[in-house]
Amino acid sequence: MTTGEGTPQTTAPPAGSAKRALLGRLSWGLADQAASSISNFAVGIYVARSLGVTAFGVFSLAWVTYGVVLNVSRGLATDPLVVRFSGPPDASWRGAVARSTGTALGVGTAIGAVCLVAGLALGGRVGPAFACLGVLLPGLLLQDAWRFSFFAAGAGRKAFVNDVVWGVALVPAMVVAARVGSVAAFVLAWGASAAVAAAYGWVQSGIAPRVAGARGWLREQRDLGYRYLVENVSLSGASQLRAYGLGAIAGVGAVGAVRGAELLLGPFLAVLMGLSLVTVPEAARVLRQAPHRLGTFCLMLGGGQAAGALLWGGALLLMPDRLGELALGDVWHSASLLVLPITLGVAGAGLGTGAAAGLRALGAARRSLRCQLFASAGYVGGGLGGAVAAGTVGSAWGVAAATVSGSAVWWLQLRSALRERHHNSVPEVRTP
């Protein structure tokens, strides 16, 4: 018996040891994302307090653009790696990692060149930030590719150490950037420290990224990679379109306000993203070892994340203004109005990620692509429609409604995929 990816069905290990191994992998995922998100949170807070809401909006545009490019890299390079090569490291894993990281490096170089040219052409306040982002994209994407490679091998500790290296390198870089006092300087500090961690990932793995192997990797993984590319880009592209559109409708300061509210949810988002690093590999393991438990696993995963988001958001709503001002400075006043709708949106997204992990593990790329396109269209439509109707607050509520609706679609598609798999796995009974 095989899974949707052609992986042989394996005998499940004893329940106790399997649970301990799962908890260990989840713990390293949370620890790694905590290290990453603490760095990102510190950068966001530092920039918000140092530059004010408008300049922080410019920084946020560069950040959102990086998110789009990161999802291009993940869709083509590391998502197929996680689905098809999750397990103990062996010769096939090493070869796949070399080509996957080479693909990420190639994506960063190609799109980075475009960002550099666009930034130089734009000039003004936005152009230098984008030019700096273009120079540093290869290192940023390679660092992320190492993280996913380590988690695919079940070596979350290495990913954690790599993100700690990034955080340590970030401290002196941010001190220098603060002295310069420009958005471009902060982008350089953030990206250059990531390049240090990317170089260290090479040392940790002992594997050289093979950019020349990118074409072969893309060809071998095209059945998953291109669908994941469209799926991921539709997600991050929707965020970028919403940010650009919100800036055009309500001003760049509105983008900074949204980013400020998202920073307030940073500690919980760290947990959410930390789990996302291991959910697909774990769902793939559940599918191989106990396929009848996949639906329950995904429901517990998504429900737990949604509940956590609501609890964290409730705590933020009770936070005194003086603490908010201490964290975000002038950004707090506009960001605090967005906490409730953004919390509901994150809860909806958390619920949907459980179903998304199940669809990824099943290799149901068509279904997951359909879900993501629906969710992305709703995100852009709700965010911009709400902005037209009621400014920044309206945009936040529009996004929340779209995210909750998108989560329902994810679960409907997972239910259909599980029924389809169960039907196909039941042998046909013939009567004499």
N, C-alpha and C positions, 0 to 999 in steps of 0.2 A: 504494500500500500504506500502511496506517495502523497505528498502535499501538492498544492497548486503550483509549487516551484520545482517539483520533481525531486524533492529531498526525501530519502528513505525514511519510513516510519521507524522510530527507535523505541526501545523499551524504556518506560518511565523509570527514573531512579526512585529509591525509597522516598516516601513523602517527607520525612523529617529532613533528610539531607537536601532534597530539592527546595524546600522552603528556606533553609539556611542559605543556600546558594543564591536564591532569588533575593532574599533580604540583603545579602552582601552586595549584589550587583545594583540593587535599587539604592542602597546607601551610598555607594560610590557615585552613582548618577546624581544624587542629591548633593553630595559634597562637591562634586565637580561644578555643578550649576551654581551652587552657592558661591564658590570662588569666582566664577565668571560673572555672575550677576552682581556680586558685591562690587567688583571692579566697575561694571557698567553703571551701577547705581551711583557709585562715588564720582565717576566721570560726569554723569548727568547733573548731580547736585552741585558739583564744583563749577561746571560751566554755567548752570542756571544762576548761581549766586555771583559768579564773576562777571558775566556779560549782560544780564538782564533778559527780559522776555523776548525782545525782537531778535537780538543776536542768537539767543538760544533757539529761536525758531529757525534761523539759518543753519545752525548746527544740526537741528532735528531733521531738516531736509536732507542733509548729507547722510545722516544716520539711516533714514528711511531708504534712501537710494542703496546704501550698503546692504540693507535687508533684502532688497530685490535681487541684487547680484548674488548674495549668499544663497538664496533659494534657487537660483539658476544652477549654481555649483552643486548644491545638494541634490537637486533633481537628476542631474547628469552623472555626478560622480559618486556621492556617498549613500544616497538612498538605495540604489541597486546593490551596493556593497553590503549594506546592513541586512537587506532582505535575503540575499543569496549566499553571503559568506559569514553569517553569524555563527560562531563556534570556536573551538580551540584553534590557535594559530597552527597552520601547516603550510606546506609549499604552495598550495593553491591560494590560501589567504594572503601570503606574502606577495605573490604575483598580482593578485587583485588589488592589494593596497598600493603597490607601486604604480599601477595604471590608474587607479582611482585618484590618488593624490596628484599624479601628473595631470590628470584631467582638470582637477580643481585649480592647479597652478596655471594651466593654459587658459582656463576661463578667466581667471583674475588678470592675466596679462592682456588678453584681448579686450575685455571690457574696460580694464583700467586705462588702456590707451585711448578709448573713446571718451571716458570721463575726463582725462587730462586735456584732450583737445577741446572738449565742450567747456571745461572750466576756464581755459585760457581765452576762449572766444567770448564767454559771458562777461567776465570781469566783474566790477562792482563788488558788492558784499558777498554774493553767492559764489562767484567764479573761483576765487582762490581756494575755498573749502573743497569744491569739487575737483579742482586740479590736484590738490594734496591727496584726496581720496583715491584718485586714479593711480597715483604713484604707489600707494600702499595696498591696493586691493590684492595683488598676488600673495603677499604675506598673510593678510587677513583670512583669505580663503584657504590657504594651505594649513594654517593653524586649526581652523574648524574641521578640515578633512582629517587631520591627525586625531582629533577628539572622537569622531565617529568611527574611525578605524580601530581605535583602542576599545571602544564599547562593543563593536562587532565581535572582537576577540574575547570579550568578557574581562578586559583589563582596564576597568574604570579607574583604578588607582593611577595609572599612567596619565589618563586624561585630566584627572584632578591635579596632579603635579604640574602638568603643562600649563593649566590655567593659573596655578599659583605663580609660576614663573612669569606669566604675562602680568599678573597683578603687581608683583615685585618690581618688574621693569617699568610699570606704569607710573610708580610714585615719583622718581626723579624726573621723568618726562613731563608729568603734569606740573611740577614745580617750575620747570623751565617755561612751559607754555603760559603759566599764569604771569610770569614776568613779561612775556611778550604781549599778552592780553588781546589776542585776536582769535577769531573762530578757526582760521587756518592753522594756527599754532596748536590748538587743542586737537584738531583732526590729526595733525602730524604726530603728536604725542601718543595718541590712542593707537594709531596704525603702526608706528615704529615699534612700540612695545609688543604688539602682536607679532611682528616680524621676528623679534627675538624668541618668542615662544615657538613660532613655526620652525625656526632653525633648531631649537632644542628638541622638538618632536622628531626631527630627522635623526638626532642622536639617540633618542629613546627607542625608536623602532629599529634602527639599523637598516632602514629601507630607503633607497633613493627614489624620489618621485620620477616617474618615467613619462615626461611630456610626449615623447615619441610614441608611447603606447596609448595615448588618448584616443586616437582614431579607432584602434581596435577595440578599446573598451566601449566606446559609443556604439560601435557596430554590434558587439556581443550583447549589450544591455538595451538595445533600442526598443524592445517590446515593453520594458518598464521605464527606462530612462526618459524617453520623450514624453510619455504621459505624465510622469512625475514632474518633468520640467514645466509642462503647461500648468499642472496642478499647483506647483509651488509658486510659479511666477504669477499666476492668477491671484494667489493669496497675498503675496508681498506687493505685487503690482497694484492690487486694489488699495492697499494701505498707502502706497505712494500717490496714486491718483486722488485719493481722499485728502491726503496732506496738501498736495499741490492745489486741488480745487478749493479746499478750505482756506488756504492762504490767499487765493484769488478772491474768494467771496467775502471772507471775514478779516483778512489781513494776516501777515506772518505771525503776529503775536498770538493768534488763535491756535496756530500749530504748536507754538511753545506752551500754551496752556494745556493742550491735550497731552503733549509729551510730559508735562509736569504731573498731571493726574496719573499717567501711567507709571511714572517713577514712584508715586506713593504706593502703588501696588507692587513695586519691585520685589520685595521679599517673597510675596506669594508667587509672583511670576517666576521667581528663581526656582521654587519648588515645581511649578508646572513645567518649566522648560527642562529641569533636571530629570523629571520623570519621562519627558518626551525623548530623551536620549536613549532610554532603555526600554520604552514600551514596545516598540516594534520588534526588537530582538526577543524580548520576553514573550510577546504574543506569538512570534514564530516558534519559539520553544514549546509553548502550550499547545500549539497546533500540531507539532510533531509528536508530542508525548501524550497528550490527553485532549484531542480535538473537541470532544463534547463539552469541555470546560471553557472554550474560547469566549462564548457569549457572556458567561458569568464573569470571567476575568475582565472583559472590556467594560461591563456595566459597573463593576466595583471600581475600576480605574477612573472612569468618567464621573461617576457619582461622587467619589471621594474628592476629586478635584473641584467639582462644582460647589460642594459643601464648604470646602476650604476657602474658596474665593468669596463666598457670601459671608463667612465669619470674619475674614480679613477686612472686607469692605465695611462691615458693620463697625469694626473697631476704628476704622478711619473716620467714619461719620461722627464718632464720639470724640475725636481728637481735638483738643483745644486749639484755637487759632494761633496762639503764640508758638506752639510746637511746629505747626505747619509753616509759619513764617521763618522759624529757625532753620527748617530744612530747605525751603525753596525760595526764601526771600520774597521779592516782589511778584514772583510767579504764583505764589500760594493763593492769592485772592481769586484769580480767575480759574486756577486749577481745582480749587475746593468745590466749585459749583458742578464739577463733572464727575465727582467720585461715585455717586450712586449709579448713573447710567453706565459708566465704564466698569464698575463692579459687576453689574448684571451681564454686560457683554462678556467679561472674562469668565464668569460662571457658565454662560452658554457655551463658550469656546472650550472650557475644560470638560464639560459633559460630552461635547462632540469629539474630543480627542480620543476618548475610549473607543468609539466606533471607528474612527479613522485608523487606529492601530490595528484593529481587527481586519479591516479591509486591506491594509498594507500586508499583513501577515498572510492573508489568503491570496495575495497576488492579484486582487480584483482591481486592477489599475483603471479599467474603464468606469467602474462604479465610483471609485474614489475621485476620479477626474470629474465625473458628472456632479458629484456633491460639491467639490471645491469650486467649480464654475458657478454653480447656483449661489453658494455662499459668498463668493467674491462679487458677483453682480449685485447681490443684496447689500453688501457692505458699501460699495461705491454709491449705489442708488440711495440707500438710507442715509449715509453720511453726508452726501452733497444735497440731497433733497431736504434733509433736516437743517442743513446750514442755510439754505435759501429761506426756509420757513421761519427759523428761530435762531440763527447764528450758531455760535459754538456749542451751546447747550443742546440746541435742536439736532446738531450733527451727532453729538454723543448719544442721544436717545435713538436716533435713526439707526446708528450702528448697533446699539444693544438689541433692538428689535430684529434686525437682520441676522445677528449672530445666533440668537435663540432659535429663529426659524431655520437657519442653516443646520444647527445641531439636530433638529428633528429629522431633516432629510438624511443626514449621516446615519442615524439609527435605523431609519426605514431601509436604507440600502444595505446596511450590515445584516439586518434580519433576512432580507431577500437573499443575500449571498450565502448565509448560513443554511437556509432552507435548500437552496440550490445545491450546495455541497453535500448536504445530508441526502438529498434525493439521488445524486449521482453516485454516492458511495454505497447505497443500498442495492445489493444484487437483485436483478430481475428474477422473479419466481415464475417458472414455466410449468404449466400443467400438462400432464401426459395427454 
